[in-house]
Amino acid sequence: MYAVVSTGGKQYKVTQGEVLRVELLDADEGATVELDQVLMVADGDNINIGTPLVSGGKVTAVVKNHGRAKKVEIMKFRRRKHHQKRTGHRQHYTELEITGISA
């Protein structure tokens, strides 16, 4: 059984027991979170596609931890102008463990 959920402006295909990183959520570590924007639920040959959301669809997850991803290096360079600029960015994330899928 798997589901497609939307959180943080992105869509994720999740299965029970899976650990995934999503955009930062406002929840404490160890708290239970409900993802209610379920776009699709599939259980074998039984596929339920929402228009746009599955009515009554819900995915529950436990917050494992919060963190920051690896640094993305940003380099701006203008040839022949003696100009170069280097900076970086580290995106915050929340690590979730999927505990249940219901539709």
C-alpha positions in Angstrom: 0.0 0.0 0.0 1.3 3.4 -0.9 0.1 7.0 -1.1 1.0 10.3 -2.8 1.0 13.2 -0.5 1.7 16.9 -0.9 3.6 18.9 1.7 5.9 21.9 1.5 4.9 22.5 -2.2 6.3 19.1 -3.2 4.7 15.7 -3.8 6.0 12.5 -2.2 5.2 8.8 -2.8 5.1 7.2 0.7 4.8 3.7 2.1 4.3 2.6 5.7 7.6 2.4 7.6 9.4 4.7 5.2 11.6 7.5 6.4 11.6 10.7 4.3 12.8 14.2 4.5 10.3 17.0 3.8 10.4 20.8 4.1 10.6 22.1 7.7 7.4 21.4 9.7 6.4 23.2 12.9 6.3 20.2 15.2 8.4 18.8 18.0 10.6 15.7 17.8 8.6 12.6 18.7 5.3 14.3 17.9 2.7 12.7 15.6 1.8 14.6 12.4 -1.1 14.1 10.1 -0.6 14.8 6.4 -4.2 15.4 5.0 -3.3 16.5 1.5 -3.5 13.0 0.0 -3.6 13.0 -3.8 -3.7 9.2 -4.4 -4.0 6.0 -2.4 -3.2 2.6 -4.0 -3.7 -0.8 -2.3 -2.8 -3.5 -4.8 -5.3 -3.2 -7.8 -7.5 -0.8 -5.8 -6.4 2.7 -6.8 -8.2 5.8 -5.4 -7.3 9.0 -7.2 -8.5 12.3 -5.7 -10.0 15.3 -7.6 -7.7 17.0 -6.4 -7.7 15.4 -2.9 -8.9 12.0 -1.7 -11.8 12.5 0.6 -11.0 11.1 4.0 -7.5 10.3 3.0 -4.9 10.7 5.8 -1.2 9.8 6.3 0.1 9.7 9.9 3.8 10.2 10.6 6.1 10.6 13.6 8.7 13.4 13.6 12.2 11.8 14.0 14.3 14.9 13.9 15.0 18.3 12.3 18.2 19.2 10.5 19.9 21.0 7.7 20.9 19.5 4.4 24.3 19.7 2.8 25.5 23.0 1.6 24.7 24.0 -2.0 27.5 26.1 -3.4 26.5 29.2 -5.4 29.1 30.8 -7.6 28.5 33.9 -9.6 31.2 34.8 -12.2 31.4 37.5 -14.9 34.1 36.8 -17.4 36.6 39.6 -18.1 35.1 41.9 -15.5 37.2 40.9 -12.4 34.0 39.9 -10.6 33.3 36.6 -8.8 31.1 36.0 -5.8 30.7 32.8 -3.8 28.0 31.9 -1.3 26.1 28.9 -0.1 22.7 27.7 1.2 21.6 25.0 3.6 18.0 24.0 3.5 16.1 23.1 6.7 14.3 19.8 6.7 12.1 17.5 8.9 12.6 13.8 8.9 9.4 11.8 9.1 8.7 8.1 9.6 5.4 7.1 8.1 3.3 5.1 10.5 -0.1 4.7 8.8 -2.1 5.3 5.6 -5.8 5.5 5.5 -8.3 6.4 2.8 
